[in-house]
Amino acid sequence: MKNKIIKALLFFISFLIILFSLLILSRFNYLLFHSIIEFSSIIIGITLFFIVINTTKFAKNSFLFFIGISYLTVSIIDFLHALAYSGMGVFPGYTFNLATSSGLQQGI
């Protein structure tokens, strides 16, 4: 019982340290902060997709498969958004509006 409490407390403290570090990072280098957050959500979405694909044989319907494909699609769009964000330099010559628009106005 005492071991579980210590583990939970250490997890909570490390979580607070990570959050505080991200807060400090967002004040000094917002582009790096934004990239870390975006790529973390992309990794979570792709991981969720692989978990869902490997567990579809146990599911009774195909809704879980639909959710997995949806998360993969959102992760791909999020990846393109992260690359198109202002200051990344991947798509030179475009304005900051590229990351928030669909790209149809710019001819992409």
C-alpha positions as CSV (number, residue, x, y, z in Angstrom):
1,M,0.0,0.0,0.0
2,K,2.8,2.4,0.9
3,N,4.7,1.6,-2.3
4,K,1.7,2.5,-4.4
5,I,1.3,5.8,-2.7
6,I,4.9,6.6,-3.3
7,K,4.7,5.7,-6.9
8,A,1.6,7.8,-7.4
9,L,3.2,10.7,-5.6
10,L,6.3,10.5,-7.8
11,F,4.2,10.3,-10.9
12,F,2.2,13.4,-9.9
13,I,5.4,15.3,-9.1
14,S,7.0,14.4,-12.4
15,F,3.9,15.4,-14.2
16,L,3.9,18.8,-12.5
17,I,7.6,19.2,-13.3
18,I,6.9,18.5,-17.0
19,L,3.9,20.9,-17.1
20,F,6.0,23.6,-15.4
21,S,8.8,23.1,-17.8
22,L,6.5,23.4,-20.8
23,L,5.0,26.6,-19.3
24,I,8.5,28.1,-19.0
25,L,9.4,26.9,-22.5
26,S,6.3,28.5,-23.9
27,R,7.4,31.9,-22.5
28,F,10.9,31.7,-24.0
29,N,10.5,29.8,-27.3
30,Y,6.9,29.4,-28.4
31,L,7.9,27.7,-31.7
32,L,9.6,24.9,-29.9
33,F,6.8,24.6,-27.4
34,H,4.2,24.4,-30.2
35,S,6.2,21.8,-32.1
36,I,6.6,19.6,-29.0
37,I,2.9,19.8,-28.2
38,E,1.9,19.1,-31.8
39,F,4.2,16.2,-32.3
40,S,3.1,14.7,-29.0
41,S,-0.5,14.7,-30.1
42,I,0.5,13.2,-33.4
43,I,2.4,10.4,-31.7
44,I,-0.6,9.7,-29.4
45,G,-3.0,9.6,-32.4
46,I,-0.7,7.2,-34.4
47,T,-0.3,5.0,-31.3
48,L,-4.0,4.9,-30.8
49,F,-4.4,3.9,-34.5
50,F,-2.0,1.0,-34.1
51,I,-3.7,-0.2,-30.9
52,V,-7.1,-0.1,-32.6
53,I,-5.9,-1.9,-35.7
54,N,-4.4,-4.7,-33.6
55,T,-7.6,-5.1,-31.5
56,T,-10.2,-5.0,-34.3
57,K,-10.2,-8.8,-34.4
58,F,-11.8,-8.8,-30.9
59,A,-14.4,-6.2,-31.7
60,K,-17.9,-7.1,-32.5
61,N,-18.6,-4.2,-34.8
62,S,-16.5,-1.9,-37.0
63,F,-17.0,1.3,-35.1
64,L,-13.6,0.9,-33.3
65,F,-11.9,0.5,-36.7
66,F,-13.6,3.7,-37.9
67,I,-12.3,5.6,-34.8
68,G,-8.8,4.3,-35.5
69,I,-8.8,5.4,-39.1
70,S,-10.2,8.8,-38.0
71,Y,-7.4,9.3,-35.5
72,L,-4.8,8.5,-38.2
73,T,-6.4,11.0,-40.6
74,V,-6.5,13.7,-37.9
75,S,-2.8,12.9,-37.1
76,I,-1.8,13.4,-40.7
77,I,-3.7,16.7,-40.9
78,D,-2.1,17.8,-37.6
79,F,1.3,16.9,-39.0
80,L,0.8,19.1,-42.0
81,H,-0.5,21.8,-39.7
82,A,2.7,21.6,-37.6
83,L,4.9,21.8,-40.7
84,A,3.0,24.8,-42.1
85,Y,3.1,26.7,-38.8
86,S,4.6,30.2,-39.1
87,G,8.3,30.1,-38.5
88,M,8.9,26.5,-39.3
89,G,10.3,27.3,-42.7
90,V,9.1,24.1,-44.4
91,F,6.9,26.0,-46.9
92,P,8.7,29.2,-47.6
93,G,6.9,32.1,-49.2
94,Y,3.6,31.5,-47.6
95,T,2.0,33.6,-44.8
96,F,0.9,32.5,-41.4
97,N,-2.5,31.8,-42.8
98,L,-1.3,28.5,-44.4
99,A,-1.3,26.7,-41.0
100,T,-4.9,27.7,-40.3
101,S,-6.5,27.5,-43.7
102,S,-7.1,24.5,-45.9
103,G,-4.4,25.5,-48.4
104,L,-6.9,25.7,-51.3
105,Q,-6.5,29.5,-51.6
106,Q,-2.7,29.2,-52.0
107,G,-2.9,26.4,-54.6
108,I,-1.5,23.6,-52.6
